[in-house]
Amino acid sequence: MPQKPLIIKNSYSVCIIEDDMVSQFASRYCLEQFSKDTFAINTFDSAEEALDQFKHWLQEGAVLPDVIFLDLGLGNMDGWEFMDKLQTLLDKDSTPNIFILSAFANSKDREVAQNHPMVSGYFDKPLTRNRLERIFKQKEV
Amino acid sequence: MRSIIYLLVGIFFGIVLFKSEAASWFRIYEMFQFDSFHMYGIIGSALVLGVVFTQLVKRSRVKSFFGEQIVIANKEKSFVRYAVGGTLFGLGWALAGACPGPMYVLAGAGYWPILVVLISAIFGTFCYGLLKPKLPH
């Protein structure tokens, strides 16, 4: 799937939705190593928690994160359901860039993700520097 | 000549370990969580091929690259050494996120913190050598 690189700006708000503590740490660490000051990172252990926070932000008139790294195999509500619920909250043109970070070698999910209108990209865990470079076209980091 | 061949085989093995992501701590973490087949596939296929080739070499009595007889010494039958050693090895593997082969691969790939693990492993082997007569096998 051709992924649109985002031109890097001074600050990005990034959200990691991941129930596995080690994977969450790996993603956060990779972002912080990639660029110290560029990212404001919020992490959520579940899709429900993220949705609640998003609703709260929207009520307050705040903007949603620019980029979401989403795990598919979450607890009660999985990544797919999260995207469905998120869509009902949003206008069409304000969808954040959602990147799926899924378990290695899960080819079925990859196919579905490629055809999903809300998904900007699909990566195998863990997040790496190369993948971030593909997402954020580097200007001045 | 002989050293050069060893070096080339080692380099090839290192590239395979890196490219197959067997040197990735995350793949090892997934393996220990039973989340992914990836590492089991690598280790399993290496094991099956190892069994086949060892048997082939033993039965066909082929000569080595240098024209010498290949002698594969039989392992001593023992439970304690494999149970204790395997458990300790597994703990270290999970803790460091790397087993002995990938330690060198990671050092070569520029992940410098692995040098702490590498030096500690060499020190551990040295300690084992000192304590060997006193340990159960």
Interface residues (C-beta under 8 A of the other chain):
Chain A: V22 A26 A103 F104 A105 K125 P126
Chain B: S24 F26 R27 Y29 E30 D35 S36 F37 H38
